[in-house]
């Protein structure tokens, strides 16, 4: 517990000022976090980030992450994100031929899906911060409330396992307890912030986000169970890896955008 607290304090001291400042430093931080997250996934599949497929996967990730409000940079190159992404996909497939199928179609598919999975979530991290600091704070607090509520209510009242094959410690009671705590946070945000939603709408959106935040957590747990690893990484002592900390956000932030809350 002491190690977790120390890591959390240090991470917050570095992370939060950049989040508040926004702009290019925040984009740079997001690129770094996403790249580490991708490396964690590739490592599960025993693919080195500094190999040719690792390099191509990283380039694809960086293309996906490229913010919409920097599009003029791509326009000067006369290429779109889609065109660059397709080129990288073709290069990954070409590499499978060059290696005489030692790097096979399954690994190509894994690299592509890993880059898309990590890239989409962190792309909307950038886009959400650009929309306004309040939306990032709202998203983080929703996830914190969900995780905290699920943990404590699950420990106090939990009897029925939610999905023991994937995450044996999660309970149905904890699941709904997490949603309830997220609703409380939504009410506070509706009353004391200027978010573009009335109370009823924000509560409804929050329920969906809380549910899918927990699904995002389960997806990461499923990855780890499939590859038989305890944590996605060890960069955050006491907490695991980047994906262990951002797994819920990778689901919540795209959905937040789909609801056109900003």
Order of alpha helices (4+ residues) and beta strands (2+ residues): alpha-alpha-alpha-alpha-alpha-alpha-alpha-beta-beta-alpha-alpha-alpha-alpha
